[in-house]
Structures are given as structure tokens and as C-alpha cells.
Amino acid sequence: MFLLGAVIVFVPCIIVIVQNKKTCPSPSPSPVPPVWNASDYQSNSEYYANVPIHDFKQEDNLRLDRLASPKFHPVDGSSVIYLRTQYHMPDLNGSTTTLHWLNLKKIDEKTFVQLTRPIWGIRDQQFYWVNDRTILFLSNRATSGLTQIFQLNLPADMTKVTSFIEPIQITDYPLNIDNLLVNRAGSRLAFSCQVFANLSIEETVARQKMEETSGQLMYQFDKLFIRHWDEYMTGPRHHPFVVSIEHDSKGTFKFTSTPVDVLLGIDSDSPTRPFGDAQSQWSFSASGNSFAFTRQHDESSEVAWTTNLDIYTVDLSATKLSVECITCSNLAADTDPKYSPIEDHVLVYRSQAVPGYESDQFKVKLHNGVQTITLLDSWDRSIDTTIWSNDGESLFLVLGERANHNIYRLYDVHSSNSTDIRPVAIAMGSWHDINVHPADNQTLLLTHDNFVQPANIIMIDSSEIVTNTTSLTSHNEILLSKTRLSYIYESFSFEGARDEIVEGWHLAPVSGTTEKAPLAFLIHGGPQNSWYNNWGRGWSFQAYAAQGYAVIAINFHGSDSYGQNFTDSITGEYGTLPYEDLKLGLTAALNNYTYIDENRVVALGASYGGYMINWIAGHPEMSQRFRALVCHDGLFDMRGMAYSTEELWFSEHDAGGFTPYDNPEAFEMFNPVNHVVNWTQPMLIIHGGRDYRVPDAQGISAFTALQRRNITSRLLFFPKENHWVLNLMNLLAWYREVFDWMRRWTQ
């Protein structure tokens, strides 16, 4: 009887016999928004209006508004809604993300309206225009503090809005809603909650409460993952729920069916952990009758050493829903399905060919229900993002190319032989968040940033190659006008390992190049990554330049965006080709930029970059060129790493496709722990306690080695941070300590 009562209390959708209709309960009474202390709110523009001009600091960097996800008005494209994240001035102790509206009919006037009330700790996210005056979005504005679905109703004349619009709460579940996707017609939506594989939302909550009150705390595992990225895998999974919706006579949207868990009984996530999201990994067909999603094969420990992802489709018009895998013949990754905007059975997706290799080239495949064809099969570029044109005949592609994020347009996508691809925006920085104008396939809305300009919202004409940009947004203009930045930057090239051309970036210090300056020599992680031409919040080139350092950043062998062969070259060569490139790149930089003082150089790296710091430390021909070293979350013992990291495919693939027990030598060949006897240079070690990619024992072991050898060293340990430093207070402490360490050795 107790269990029956619990089920009755928590069932989210009640069958109303009189109406013979299923509905989802709305909260009652309607929630009241948290009290907003207007005197405690100040935009960065208001704060910086009274700040004197000064060299750019990391505090300034973190006070910048962050803009994302611009979307055209769905009918005529006459306005834009986007997300704006603001930070508490001046101490950064709090943030809020709100919806903003921009009038495109009067672009020159830059008419903005802040739609939702800014409240510290409140985050609006993942919004969708359902029609010309209705927005559905996720927010933790619920009185429960949980993230739920909200609706925002816009007035007919937005120019007359003088205050915030209070949203309507649509759902009131006892779990957070983590992801949201709404179909084009506004007739269906999908959302995700973290539930136990075979339990409902309410049953999951009941089980969690029972576990919390048991007085016991024990994790039990029968398979990998034990932990992933920064969390232990204790059972709950991101499962997508699909439901029909319609609006009532007052225009408020309601659920008109019981949400269906399309992964019920499957111990797997969709979107995938840790970084998958609904916008990229879910898709509704043109009619809304089909739903596609990406999931990982988590049912066995193989998930830890395979990169296999697959795309599944569901026919939502069927009486009994069944899930069909359309990519299961490929044992590598298939992800990011995107249905055609005009055809129900046509979708594109990104696909890799090499199992166990996360940095294999992503190609674009088109599936039409009968066959699957590969688009641009002869290209060696790896595609990051695909976006359909409104007519369903072409695709906009975002990809890394020579350390820029570029845009191309592929025409006639239904032809397997199509080679009609044209550049839209290249070599200008980084382009993201593409949104196509509803009535004009040539006009795009996007975000753009580079080394000298933080992200702004841009509108471009894609009918010709973009050569310059004009920002639609100006939220950070006053802040930037009060700070001195370095605008002297360029790409340079040199002959690297294998006598092949390698590129790197140079950014001059704020003070310019007329006097001798110390050097920050930055080594990127990945290793199949690049120092991209974008604005950094974590590893910010401008923050180093403002401290008086020149910045050199080499995109060594193994970096992406230079062709797949260049990326693949690091496999089995962890300590050779990149090391040679860094050695030759440092020499080339010192020859090219003679103002740099070769006697005041500090090397810094994170993740693989941290591995390379440890590797360099053991090789005096390179280590003696640096006054000091900084190692963030670096790999120290490759065999230990291979047994303790969570995603085993990284270590095994990069070692040449071996396990540490089948071929121990492959892990010892380039193992920094074997060269500690040669360590001499001062080193700052930084590690996060929740870093399960490179577990904290790696950093602690390196610090132990330094101390045991009586080498001047320091350990910064952030017990609540993962592979990155995300807390703003901790990030400020990170920069303060790093700069203090650098000054100590370069004064």
C-alpha cells in the first residue's frame, strides 16, 4: 500500500476520465519569481563607465558578457533572440543568463530588450521560437530550484516593452530537465531527465530518497565506467522523453500525451556524457513524426575502450513506438543527426571510420531511408557542425582549418558526387551558432570571435566570401574601451619534424615590441587539438600579453585542422614529433621576434600539454631553455594513466593501439616518470580533485618527484575542480598563482 501510494502521489500525468484526455500537471499555485534586488544588479557597461583605462586583466576577461545561440524570428527574421550571461560586478561572485531581444528593422539603433529578469544564480537556456510570439525554454526559475520548461509570451509590439516579461512555468517535475528540443511546428518536444534505466521520473526520485535516508554510502560496480569526466556513474542516465504539445485557449502550451522514455530499460545516455546536448544529438523530422537521437553503447565495460556511438530513429506516428538503429554496422562514432527541413526520411550525420579513435576524421553522411552516401568523401577535413539550408538542398559546414573555425557551403547534397562547395567565411577567427534566416537562405546569424575580439553576434551574407564583420551586439564595448589589449598577432610557420611545415601563433605583449620582453610558451592539450584563433577565457592569450609577456603557441604534429594525416601523425609518437616541433618552433620564434628575451622563457601546458611539460623536464637540451615550468593536469606515468583514466581509448589508441599489458613497452617508451632523474627546473603543478580523465595521483606524483629531488616546486590543488578550472573564484586564483610563479623566474 505504501508503494502504491507513492506511485499515485508522483505520477506526472493523470488520466482525466471526464475529458478522456491526458494532460501534464502545471504547478499550483503559480510560482513566484525569487526576489530581485535591483540595487545589487549592475551591468559591466555601468560598472566600467567609471573605471580608468588600464591594461587588460583576467578579472576584466571574466566580467565580459557571454553571448550565445542567436535565433531569427521564425516568420520574417525581423528580430533576434539570444542568450546573455552576465556576472556580478565587480567581484564576480554570481552570474545570471537571460533571454534578450534585438530589433533588426533598426539595426543601426541596436534596440535591445532584456526579456527575462536577471537574478543571480538563475540560468535561462536552450530556447526555441514555437511561433512568432512564443518562446519555450529551460530555466531554474522554478520555486523548487529545479530546471523546468518555461514559456515566454511576447507582445505584438516589442518596441513598447519597458520591463521584464515574467515567464509561465510549464512543467513541475521532481527532477531537473537537462535538455530540450522543440520541433518546427511546435507540436512535439523532447526533454531529458536523469533516471534509472528502468524507472520513471517519480520512481527514480523515490529510489534516490530511499538511498539518501538509508544511512549507507557505497557504490557498487560490475562494469566500467566507474566514473566519467568528473562524476561517479551511480546509475541515473540521461533519457529522452518525447511528448505531444498544444496550446490552450489562453495560448499556454500543455502536454497532450504521456511523455514516453524512448530509452526505457536501456542503461545508456542520450545525449551522451559528458558534453552531448539535445541541439546537436537529437532531431525531429520536418513533420515531427520521426525523432532521431545519438546514444553510446554503455551496456558493458567496452564503453571505456570503444568510441562507438550510433544513431537511432523512432516513428512517433506508430501506435507502438519502436527504436531502429540506422548506423549499427559502423563500429566507430556516428553522431549529430540532422533531419532535412522539408523531407521526413532524409537526414545527415557526422561519422568516423576508425573504432577507438576519438580524433578520427568526421565525414558527413546522408541517409535517405534507402541508402547512405558519404558527402565529400575525398576531403581530408574533419567536419565539426552541419546546418541545413531552408530549402533542404545545401548544407553549411563548420570545420577547423589552419587553426581557424571556418564556414563552407555544400550545394546539391542529394548527389553522392557533389563537389560544389564554396567558402563562406575563412581565416577570420572562430564562427559558431549558425542560424539561417527563415526567408533567405543566404543570410546567416552567428557568433564570431578571435584573439582580439570576444564573441559577438554577427549577421552575414553568405552569397560571397565574408571579408569583414559588423557586430549586432555591443554589450562589452565600454569594458573593452577601458582596457588596453594587444592587437599585434599573426600566424608564423617553420620547418618542423619530418621537414614538414608547422605553424604557430605569436601575440605581442600589450607594451609592444620595442623593448625586450619575457615569453609565455604555451603547449596545447588534446593532443589532437589546436590553438584556435578565438577569444580565451581559461587559457587567455590576452591575459599573458597584459602581464608583459609575448605569447608563442605552436600547433605541433598531432594538432587538428591541418589535415587528417597531420593529426594522425602523433599516434605512437607522443615524445618525438611534437617535441621536435616545439624545440624547432621555439628557435624559429626567437629568430623571428628578436624582441623576445631568450633568457626569460616559461613553458606552460595542460593535459597533453602538461604531459609535454613533464617530458621536457626530463630532457635537458629543452628544459634548460626555460627558467620555469607550469604543468596543469599533466600526465606523469603513462602506464599508471592507462589503468586509472576513464576513457581508455585515449591512452590505448595514442600508444599505437595497444593495451598496457599486451605491450608495456609502448607505454614506457615516452613515459616521463622514467626521466625524473634529469629533472632540474622549477615547476608549478596544478591539479583538480575531480579530474577523472587525468586522475589527481598523476599531479601529486609529479610534485612528490620534484620535492624528493629538492627542486623548487609548488602544488596547487583544487579539490572541487575537474580537468578544467570552472569556478570563477578558482580561476582568478589560478591566474594569480601562475603569474606570481612566472614573475618569480622572469623578473
SVG drawing of the C-alpha trace seen along z (x, -y; Angstrom):
<svg xmlns="http://www.w3.org/2000/svg" viewBox="-17 -57 88 66">
<polyline fill="none" stroke="black" stroke-width="0.4" points="0.0,0.0 2.9,-2.4 4.4,-1.8 1.0,-2.2 0.5,-5.5 4.0,-6.7 3.2,-5.9 -0.1,-7.8 1.5,-10.8 4.3,-11.1 2.6,-10.2 3.2,-13.2 0.3,-12.8 -3.2,-12.0 -5.8,-10.4 -8.9,-12.6 -11.8,-10.3 -14.3,-13.1 -12.2,-14.7 -10.7,-11.4 -7.5,-13.3 -4.0,-13.0 -2.5,-16.2 0.6,-17.1 0.2,-19.0 1.1,-22.6 2.4,-23.9 -0.3,-25.2 -0.2,-27.8 1.8,-29.6 5.3,-30.1 6.5,-33.5 9.9,-34.5 12.7,-35.0 13.0,-38.5 15.3,-40.5 17.5,-43.0 17.8,-45.7 20.3,-47.7 22.6,-44.6 22.4,-44.4 24.9,-46.3 25.9,-45.6 29.5,-45.6 28.8,-48.7 27.5,-50.6 30.5,-49.4 33.2,-50.2 31.8,-53.7 33.7,-54.9 36.8,-52.7 40.0,-54.3 41.8,-52.9 44.2,-50.1 46.0,-47.0 43.6,-44.1 43.4,-41.7 41.9,-38.3 39.3,-40.0 38.2,-42.0 38.1,-38.9 35.7,-37.2 33.5,-40.2 32.7,-40.2 29.2,-39.3 28.9,-35.9 26.6,-35.8 25.3,-32.7 22.6,-30.9 21.2,-33.8 18.0,-32.8 16.0,-34.7 12.3,-35.4 10.8,-32.3 8.5,-34.0 10.2,-37.1 13.6,-37.2 12.9,-40.8 14.3,-40.3 16.7,-38.1 16.6,-36.4 19.8,-35.3 21.3,-34.3 23.4,-36.7 25.3,-35.7 26.3,-38.5 28.5,-38.4 28.2,-40.1 30.2,-43.4 32.9,-43.8 33.6,-40.7 32.3,-38.0 30.5,-36.3 27.5,-35.2 26.1,-35.1 22.8,-35.0 21.8,-34.1 18.8,-35.7 16.9,-36.0 17.4,-39.1 15.6,-40.5 17.2,-42.6 15.3,-44.6 16.7,-44.0 14.4,-46.5 16.6,-49.2 20.0,-47.6 21.9,-50.9 20.0,-51.8 20.8,-48.5 17.5,-48.3 17.8,-45.6 15.2,-44.4 16.2,-42.2 13.2,-39.8 13.7,-37.8 14.6,-39.2 18.2,-38.8 18.5,-37.0 21.9,-35.9 22.1,-32.1 19.3,-31.9 20.1,-30.4 17.8,-30.5 18.9,-28.2 18.0,-26.1 15.2,-28.3 13.1,-27.8 10.7,-30.0 7.5,-27.9 5.7,-30.6 6.1,-34.3 5.2,-35.3 6.0,-32.3 9.3,-31.0 9.8,-27.7 13.0,-27.4 14.6,-25.8 15.3,-27.6 15.9,-27.0 13.4,-29.8 11.1,-27.2 10.2,-27.6 11.7,-24.2 15.0,-25.4 15.0,-22.7 15.4,-23.3 12.0,-23.1 10.3,-24.1 9.0,-27.7 7.1,-29.7 7.6,-33.3 4.8,-35.2 5.9,-38.2 3.6,-41.3 2.7,-42.3 4.9,-45.4 8.2,-44.6 9.4,-48.1 7.0,-49.2 8.3,-46.7 9.6,-48.6 10.1,-45.9 10.8,-42.2 8.3,-39.6 7.6,-37.0 7.6,-33.5 5.0,-30.8 6.2,-27.5 5.0,-24.6 6.4,-21.6 6.9,-20.8 8.8,-17.5 10.8,-16.4 14.0,-16.1 15.9,-18.6 15.2,-18.8 18.6,-18.8 17.9,-19.1 15.1,-20.4 14.2,-20.2 11.0,-21.5 10.0,-20.6 9.5,-23.2 5.7,-23.0 5.5,-23.3 3.5,-20.1 6.1,-17.9 9.0,-18.3 11.7,-16.1 13.3,-16.6 15.7,-14.6 15.9,-13.8 18.5,-11.6 16.5,-8.5 17.5,-5.0 17.4,-2.9 14.2,-1.0 12.4,-3.5 10.2,-6.5 10.9,-10.0 8.9,-9.5 10.3,-6.1 13.8,-7.4 13.1,-10.2 11.6,-7.6 14.7,-5.4 17.1,-8.3 15.2,-9.4 15.3,-5.9 19.1,-5.7 19.7,-9.0 17.8,-8.0 19.4,-4.6 22.5,-5.9 24.7,-3.9 27.0,-5.2 28.5,-2.6 29.0,-2.5 28.8,0.9 30.1,1.6 30.0,4.6 31.4,2.8 33.1,-0.3 32.7,-3.3 33.2,-3.6 33.5,-7.4 33.5,-9.6 35.0,-13.1 34.0,-14.5 31.3,-12.2 30.8,-8.7 28.5,-6.6 26.0,-5.6 23.1,-4.7 20.9,-7.6 21.0,-8.1 20.1,-11.0 17.0,-9.5 15.0,-11.4 11.2,-11.7 9.1,-12.6 5.6,-14.2 2.9,-15.9 2.1,-19.5 -0.5,-22.1 -1.6,-25.5 -4.9,-26.1 -7.3,-29.0 -5.0,-31.3 -2.0,-30.4 -0.3,-28.4 1.3,-25.1 0.3,-21.9 1.4,-18.2 -1.4,-16.3 0.1,-12.9 2.1,-11.0 5.9,-11.6 7.5,-8.4 11.0,-7.4 12.5,-6.2 15.4,-4.5 13.3,-2.9 15.2,0.2 18.4,-0.7 21.4,-1.5 22.6,-4.3 22.7,-8.1 21.2,-10.4 22.6,-13.0 25.9,-11.3 28.1,-12.3 29.9,-14.4 29.3,-17.1 26.5,-15.9 23.4,-18.1 20.0,-18.0 20.6,-20.6 23.4,-18.5 22.4,-14.9 18.6,-15.0 16.5,-15.9 12.8,-16.0 11.8,-15.3 10.1,-18.0 6.6,-16.8 7.6,-16.0 6.6,-12.4 10.1,-11.0 12.7,-11.5 16.5,-10.7 19.0,-10.6 22.6,-9.6 23.5,-7.1 26.5,-5.4 26.7,-1.6 27.1,-1.7 25.7,1.8 29.2,3.3 32.7,2.3 33.5,2.0 32.2,-1.6 35.6,-2.5 37.7,-1.4 35.4,-2.0 34.2,-5.2 31.2,-3.6 28.2,-5.9 25.1,-5.2 22.0,-7.0 18.6,-5.6 15.2,-6.7 11.7,-6.5 8.5,-6.6 6.3,-8.7 3.2,-8.2 3.2,-4.4 0.8,-3.0 3.6,-1.2 6.9,-3.0 9.9,-1.0 13.5,-2.2 15.6,-1.5 19.4,-1.8 20.5,-3.2 24.3,-3.1 24.9,0.1 27.0,1.6 29.7,-1.0 31.7,-0.3 33.2,-3.9 31.3,-7.0 28.1,-8.2 26.5,-11.2 24.7,-14.5 21.7,-13.6 20.0,-16.5 16.7,-15.8 16.0,-17.7 13.7,-20.7 11.5,-19.5 11.7,-15.7 10.7,-13.3 13.1,-10.4 16.2,-12.3 18.9,-13.2 22.6,-13.9 25.0,-13.0 28.7,-13.0 30.6,-9.7 34.0,-8.3 35.6,-5.2 38.2,-4.1 36.9,-2.4 38.5,-3.6 39.9,-6.8 38.1,-9.9 40.1,-12.2 39.4,-10.3 38.1,-12.4 34.4,-13.2 32.8,-12.9 29.2,-13.8 26.8,-11.1 23.3,-11.4 20.7,-8.8 17.5,-8.8 15.8,-5.8 17.0,-3.6 20.7,-4.1 23.5,-6.1 26.0,-8.1 29.2,-9.9 29.5,-13.5 32.8,-15.0 34.5,-11.6 37.8,-12.8 38.1,-15.7 40.7,-15.4 39.0,-18.0 37.0,-16.9 33.5,-18.4 32.5,-19.9 28.9,-21.0 26.3,-20.7 23.3,-23.0 20.7,-22.6 19.6,-25.5 15.8,-26.0 15.2,-24.5 16.9,-21.2 19.3,-21.4 22.5,-22.5 24.5,-22.3 26.5,-24.9 29.6,-23.2 31.7,-24.4 35.2,-23.0 38.7,-23.6 41.1,-24.8 44.7,-26.0 43.6,-26.9 40.5,-28.9 36.9,-27.7 35.7,-28.3 32.4,-28.0 31.7,-26.4 28.5,-25.7 27.9,-22.4 25.3,-22.5 23.3,-19.7 23.7,-17.4 21.5,-14.7 24.1,-13.8 26.8,-11.5 29.2,-13.1 28.5,-16.7 31.7,-18.7 30.1,-22.1 31.5,-23.5 32.2,-27.2 33.9,-29.1 31.7,-31.4 33.9,-32.7 37.6,-31.6 40.7,-32.7 39.0,-35.3 38.8,-33.5 36.0,-31.2 32.4,-31.0 29.7,-29.2 25.9,-29.0 24.8,-29.3 21.1,-30.1 19.7,-30.5 17.2,-33.3 13.7,-31.8 13.0,-33.6 16.5,-33.9 19.0,-31.0 21.9,-33.4 21.6,-35.3 23.1,-33.8 23.1,-34.7 26.1,-33.5 28.6,-34.3 32.2,-35.3 35.4,-35.8 39.1,-35.8 42.3,-36.6 41.5,-40.3 37.7,-40.3 35.4,-38.4 32.3,-36.7 29.6,-39.0 26.5,-38.2 27.1,-38.8 24.8,-38.7 26.4,-37.9 25.5,-37.4 26.8,-34.0 26.4,-34.6 30.0,-35.8 33.1,-35.3 32.9,-37.3 35.9,-39.7 34.8,-41.8 32.2,-41.8 29.9,-44.2 28.6,-43.3 24.9,-43.4 25.7,-43.5 27.6,-46.0 27.3,-44.7 31.1,-44.7 32.1,-47.8 32.6,-50.0 34.5,-47.4 36.9,-46.9 37.3,-50.6 38.6,-50.9 41.3,-48.1 44.5,-48.0 44.7,-44.9 47.4,-43.5 46.3,-43.8 49.6,-42.6 49.2,-38.9 49.9,-36.6 50.5,-33.1 54.1,-32.1 55.5,-28.9 58.7,-27.0 60.2,-23.7 59.4,-21.2 59.7,-17.5 59.9,-15.3 60.9,-18.5 57.2,-19.4 55.8,-22.9 54.4,-23.6 52.5,-26.7 52.2,-28.6 50.8,-31.9 52.6,-34.9 50.9,-37.6 52.9,-40.6 52.7,-42.0 50.5,-45.0 53.6,-47.2 54.6,-46.3 57.8,-45.0 60.2,-47.9 61.7,-46.5 62.9,-43.1 60.1,-41.0 59.8,-37.6 58.0,-34.8 55.0,-32.6 55.5,-29.4 52.1,-27.7 51.6,-24.0 48.1,-22.8 46.3,-19.7 44.3,-17.1 46.8,-16.3 44.6,-16.2 43.6,-19.8 44.9,-23.2 45.5,-26.7 42.5,-28.1 42.1,-31.8 39.5,-32.5 39.0,-34.5 40.1,-32.6 38.5,-32.7 40.6,-29.9 43.9,-30.0 43.7,-33.6 46.5,-34.9 45.4,-38.4 45.9,-37.8 49.5,-36.9 50.1,-39.8 48.7,-42.2 51.3,-41.0 54.1,-42.0 54.7,-38.5 55.0,-37.7 52.9,-34.6 54.1,-31.8 51.8,-28.8 52.8,-26.0 50.3,-23.7 52.7,-20.7 52.3,-17.4 49.1,-15.8 47.2,-19.1 43.8,-19.0 42.7,-21.5 45.8,-20.8 44.5,-17.7 43.9,-14.2 47.4,-12.9 48.9,-15.6 46.5,-14.8 47.2,-11.1 51.0,-11.5 51.2,-11.7 49.9,-8.1 52.8,-6.2 54.9,-9.3 54.0,-11.2 57.5,-12.2 59.1,-12.6 57.3,-14.7 55.6,-17.2 58.8,-17.5 60.8,-18.3 58.2,-20.8 58.2,-22.6 62.0,-22.7 62.3,-23.9 59.3,-26.3 60.9,-28.0 64.1,-28.5 62.1,-29.9 60.1,-32.3 63.2,-33.6 64.8,-34.2 61.6,-35.8 60.7,-38.0 64.1,-39.3 62.5,-41.5 61.8,-38.3 64.3,-37.7 65.5,-34.1 66.7,-34.1 63.3,-34.7 61.1,-32.0 58.5,-30.0 56.7,-26.9 53.1,-26.2 50.9,-23.3 47.7,-21.4 46.6,-17.8 48.8,-16.6 50.4,-20.0 51.1,-19.0 52.5,-15.7 54.9,-17.6 56.0,-19.8 56.9,-16.6 58.6,-15.2 60.5,-18.3 61.6,-18.4 63.4,-15.1 65.3,-16.2 67.9,-18.9 68.5,-20.0 65.0,-21.5 64.3,-22.0 67.4,-24.3 65.8,-26.8 63.1,-27.5 63.5,-29.4 60.5,-27.6 57.7,-25.3 53.9,-25.1 52.1,-21.8 48.3,-21.7 46.6,-18.3 49.6,-16.7 50.3,-13.0 53.3,-11.8 53.2,-8.0 51.8,-6.6 51.3,-3.0 49.6,-4.2 47.5,-6.6 46.4,-3.7 44.9,-1.8 43.3,-4.8 41.8,-7.1 38.2,-6.5 38.2,-6.7 40.8,-4.1 40.7,-4.6 42.8,-7.8 45.8,-6.0 45.4,-2.8 45.0,-4.4 47.7,-7.1 50.1,-4.4 49.7,-2.7 46.6,-0.7 48.0,1.4 46.8,2.2 49.4,1.7 49.5,5.4 49.9,6.6 52.7,4.1 54.1,2.5 57.0,1.0 54.6,-1.1 53.6,-2.9 57.2,-3.1 58.8,-4.4 57.6,-8.0 57.0,-7.9 58.0,-11.0 58.4,-9.0 61.4,-7.3 63.3,-10.6 62.8,-12.2 66.5,-11.7 67.1,-14.5 64.6,-17.0 66.2,-20.3 63.9,-23.2 61.4,-24.8 57.9,-23.6 54.4,-24.7 52.0,-21.7 48.2,-22.3 45.6,-19.6 41.8,-19.2 40.5,-16.7 37.6,-15.7 39.7,-15.2 39.0,-11.6 40.5,-12.0 43.9,-12.6 43.5,-11.4 45.0,-13.6 47.6,-11.0 49.4,-12.0 49.9,-15.6 50.6,-14.5 53.3,-12.0 55.0,-14.7 55.1,-17.0 56.4,-14.3 59.2,-13.6 60.1,-17.3 60.2,-17.6 62.1,-14.4 64.8,-15.8 64.8,-19.1 63.7,-21.0 61.9,-24.3 58.2,-23.5 54.7,-24.2 51.4,-22.2 48.1,-24.0 45.3,-21.5 41.6,-22.4 39.6,-19.7 36.3,-20.5 37.6,-21.2 37.7,-18.7 40.1,-18.7 39.3,-22.4 39.0,-25.2 35.4,-26.4 34.7,-28.2 35.4,-31.9 37.0,-32.5 39.2,-29.5 40.1,-30.7 41.2,-34.0 43.3,-32.2 44.8,-30.1 45.9,-33.1 47.2,-34.9 49.3,-32.0 50.6,-31.3 51.6,-34.9 53.3,-35.1 55.3,-32.0 56.2,-33.4 57.3,-36.7 59.4,-35.0 61.5,-33.5 61.4,-36.1 62.0,-39.4"/>
</svg>
